[in-house]
Amino acid sequence: MTESSSSATTARRLLIVGPPGAGKGTQAVRIAEELSIPAISTGDIFRANVSGETELGLLAKSYMDKGEYVPDSVTNDMVRSRLAEDDAQGGFLLDGYPRTLDQVDALDGVLSELDTALDAVLLLVVETEEVVGRLVERGRAQGRSDDTEETIRRRLDVYAEQTAPLIDVYEKRGLVRRVDGMASIDEVTAALREALAGR
């Protein structure tokens, strides 16, 4: 990467936030590719640890097999170890973590250990009813039994209770960049790009 392209945007340690169905996964991959940083989703970290049968992976699997949530301590350790990997030294885009205020504290601790900090929090703003419709449609198209209207609304409620408060924390730190997640995929990517360039 040339000096000029790396200085075009200084925000390289990022977090993408938004309710289920907002398109976080799609946008995370696109933005991370543009910035040549890894898109790190907790789901991917879990799968990598479980399939690699790491100590943390086996521990996480023992909870998942019982249908229980993986405790924060295990998730935090997985994220800590992933952010310490070589490819994340020049930046990263976290998707799906932190999800709770306790995880915000844990992430602050991890970043402090790595002598770094978040540059920006990208918030995809969407309309609830539109998202419900989008996810129900996706469930039908992909045959996903977990995408019924009832379970989708429950997931949105959990997001509102647990994850939305994080936005206030990052807002107070001046890190939040709001982007309309209801636009087309390309338009959302362009808006995220602009939000980052405005650092």
C-alpha positions as CSV (number, residue, x, y, z in Angstrom):
1,M,0.0,0.0,0.0
2,T,1.4,3.4,-0.9
3,E,1.7,6.2,1.5
4,S,-0.9,8.3,-0.3
5,S,-3.6,5.6,-0.3
6,S,-3.0,4.7,3.4
7,S,-3.4,8.3,4.5
8,A,-6.6,8.9,2.5
9,T,-8.5,7.6,5.5
10,T,-7.0,7.5,9.0
11,A,-9.9,5.5,10.5
12,R,-8.6,1.9,10.4
13,R,-9.7,0.4,13.7
14,L,-13.5,0.2,13.3
15,L,-16.6,-1.3,14.7
16,I,-19.8,-1.8,12.7
17,V,-23.1,-1.8,14.6
18,G,-26.7,-2.1,13.6
19,P,-29.7,-4.4,14.3
20,P,-30.1,-7.9,12.7
21,G,-30.8,-7.5,9.0
22,A,-29.1,-4.1,8.6
23,G,-26.5,-5.6,6.3
24,K,-23.6,-5.4,8.6
25,G,-21.9,-8.5,7.3
26,T,-22.1,-7.4,3.7
27,Q,-20.8,-3.9,4.4
28,A,-18.1,-5.2,6.8
29,V,-16.5,-7.3,4.1
30,R,-16.7,-4.5,1.5
31,I,-15.2,-1.8,3.7
32,A,-12.5,-4.1,5.1
33,E,-11.4,-5.1,1.6
34,E,-11.2,-1.5,0.5
35,L,-9.0,-0.7,3.5
36,S,-7.0,-3.9,3.3
37,I,-7.9,-4.8,6.9
38,P,-9.5,-8.0,8.2
39,A,-13.3,-8.0,8.8
40,I,-13.6,-9.8,12.1
41,S,-17.0,-11.3,13.0
42,T,-17.4,-13.1,16.3
43,G,-19.3,-15.8,14.4
44,D,-16.2,-16.4,12.3
45,I,-14.0,-16.4,15.3
46,F,-16.2,-19.0,17.0
47,R,-16.3,-21.2,14.0
48,A,-12.5,-21.0,13.5
49,N,-11.8,-21.9,17.1
50,V,-14.4,-24.7,17.2
51,S,-13.2,-26.2,13.9
52,G,-9.6,-25.8,14.9
53,E,-10.5,-27.5,18.3
54,T,-8.6,-24.8,20.2
55,E,-9.0,-24.8,24.0
56,L,-11.3,-21.8,23.7
57,G,-13.2,-23.4,20.8
58,L,-13.8,-26.6,22.8
59,L,-15.0,-24.5,25.8
60,A,-17.3,-22.5,23.6
61,K,-18.7,-25.6,21.9
62,S,-19.5,-27.1,25.3
63,Y,-21.9,-24.2,25.9
64,M,-23.3,-24.1,22.4
65,D,-24.1,-27.8,22.4
66,K,-26.3,-27.2,25.5
67,G,-28.0,-24.3,23.7
68,E,-26.5,-21.8,26.1
69,Y,-24.9,-18.5,25.4
70,V,-21.1,-18.5,25.3
71,P,-20.0,-16.5,28.4
72,D,-18.4,-13.1,27.9
73,S,-15.1,-14.3,29.3
74,V,-14.7,-16.9,26.6
75,T,-15.8,-14.5,23.8
76,N,-13.5,-11.8,25.1
77,D,-10.5,-14.1,25.2
78,M,-11.2,-15.2,21.6
79,V,-11.4,-11.6,20.4
80,R,-8.2,-10.7,22.4
81,S,-6.3,-13.5,20.7
82,R,-7.7,-12.6,17.2
83,L,-6.8,-8.9,17.5
84,A,-3.3,-9.9,18.5
85,E,-2.7,-11.7,15.1
86,D,-0.4,-10.1,12.6
87,D,-3.1,-9.2,10.0
88,A,-4.9,-7.0,12.5
89,Q,-1.9,-4.9,13.5
90,G,-2.7,-2.3,10.8
91,G,-6.4,-2.1,11.6
92,F,-9.5,-4.2,11.8
93,L,-13.3,-4.0,11.4
94,L,-15.2,-5.7,14.2
95,D,-18.7,-7.0,13.4
96,G,-20.9,-8.5,16.2
97,Y,-18.7,-7.5,19.1
98,P,-19.0,-5.9,21.5
99,R,-22.7,-6.7,22.1
100,T,-23.0,-5.6,25.7
101,L,-21.7,-2.8,28.0
102,D,-19.5,-5.4,29.8
103,Q,-17.9,-6.3,26.4
104,V,-17.3,-2.6,25.7
105,D,-15.2,-2.5,28.9
106,A,-13.4,-5.8,27.9
107,L,-12.6,-4.4,24.4
108,D,-11.3,-1.2,25.9
109,G,-9.0,-3.3,28.0
110,V,-7.8,-5.4,25.0
111,L,-7.1,-2.3,22.9
112,S,-5.3,-0.7,25.8
113,E,-3.1,-3.8,26.1
114,L,-2.4,-3.5,22.3
115,D,-1.7,0.2,22.8
116,T,-4.4,1.2,20.4
117,A,-8.0,2.5,20.3
118,L,-11.1,2.5,18.1
119,D,-11.1,5.2,15.3
120,A,-14.8,5.1,14.5
121,V,-18.0,3.2,15.1
122,L,-20.1,2.8,11.9
123,L,-23.9,2.7,12.8
124,L,-26.3,1.4,10.1
125,V,-29.6,3.0,10.8
126,V,-32.7,1.0,9.6
127,E,-36.4,1.0,10.0
128,T,-37.7,-1.9,12.2
129,E,-40.7,-2.9,10.0
130,E,-38.6,-2.8,6.9
131,V,-35.9,-5.1,8.5
132,V,-38.6,-7.5,9.7
133,G,-39.9,-7.8,6.2
134,R,-36.4,-8.2,4.8
135,L,-35.4,-11.0,7.2
136,V,-38.7,-12.9,6.8
137,E,-38.1,-12.8,3.1
138,R,-34.5,-14.0,3.5
139,G,-35.8,-16.8,5.7
140,R,-38.2,-17.9,3.1
141,A,-35.6,-17.7,0.3
142,Q,-32.9,-19.6,2.3
143,G,-35.2,-21.9,4.1
144,R,-34.0,-20.6,7.5
145,S,-36.2,-21.8,10.3
146,D,-34.8,-19.1,12.7
147,D,-36.1,-16.3,10.5
148,T,-39.7,-16.3,11.5
149,E,-41.4,-13.0,12.3
150,E,-41.6,-13.9,16.0
151,T,-37.9,-14.8,16.4
152,I,-36.8,-11.8,14.3
153,R,-38.8,-9.4,16.6
154,R,-37.3,-11.1,19.6
155,R,-33.8,-10.6,18.2
156,L,-34.5,-7.0,17.5
157,D,-35.8,-6.6,21.1
158,V,-32.6,-8.1,22.5
159,Y,-30.6,-5.7,20.3
160,A,-32.5,-2.7,21.6
161,E,-32.0,-3.8,25.2
162,Q,-28.4,-5.0,25.1
163,T,-26.6,-3.5,22.1
164,A,-28.2,-0.1,21.6
165,P,-26.8,1.3,24.9
166,L,-23.3,0.8,23.5
167,I,-24.1,3.4,20.9
168,D,-24.6,6.0,23.7
169,V,-21.1,5.1,25.1
170,Y,-19.4,5.5,21.8
171,E,-21.5,8.6,21.0
172,K,-20.1,10.3,24.1
173,R,-16.6,9.5,22.8
174,G,-17.4,11.1,19.5
175,L,-16.8,8.0,17.5
176,V,-20.3,7.2,16.0
177,R,-20.8,7.8,12.2
178,R,-24.5,7.2,11.3
179,V,-25.3,5.9,7.8
180,D,-28.7,5.1,6.3
181,G,-28.8,1.3,6.0
182,M,-32.0,1.3,4.0
183,A,-30.3,2.5,0.8
184,S,-29.0,0.1,-1.8
185,I,-25.9,-2.0,-1.0
186,D,-23.7,0.2,-3.2
187,E,-25.1,3.4,-1.8
188,V,-24.6,2.2,1.8
189,T,-21.0,1.3,1.0
190,A,-20.4,4.8,-0.6
191,A,-21.9,6.5,2.4
192,L,-19.7,4.5,4.8
193,R,-16.7,5.4,2.7
194,E,-17.7,9.1,3.0
195,A,-18.3,8.8,6.7
196,L,-14.7,7.4,7.2
197,A,-13.2,10.0,4.9
198,G,-14.8,12.7,7.1
199,R,-12.6,11.7,10.0
